[in-house]
Amino acid sequence: MPTQQAPNPNEIANPQSGQLPNIKGPQMNDRDFLNDGLSTCKYLTDGFNVAVREASHQQLHDDMLQILTETYQSARELYNLMFQNGWYKLEAEEQQKLQQAHQQFSGYSSQFPY
């Protein structure tokens, strides 16, 4: 009998949709396809960020910026779909840790040259 782990109170997730098989075979399932699409979008946005920033021709810049925007939107839609199906989980951070990080980094603003 498998042991169950205690639920993580900081976990932010939807219940699994139940669409995945219990035993994973070599075939790609819906979650695999969505995960692959999301990974591809992340990879593409990294490259397009550089290309848009470096483009010297205005029309090329504008076209690539439009593609970059659409790719970011596609990534968001894929993430939302995965989250809705319970295939993407987040973990909430404790308020004290957020306050510590804010305090640590807010002091850095005095070092900015502007």
Disulfide bonds with the S-S distance in Angstrom:
none
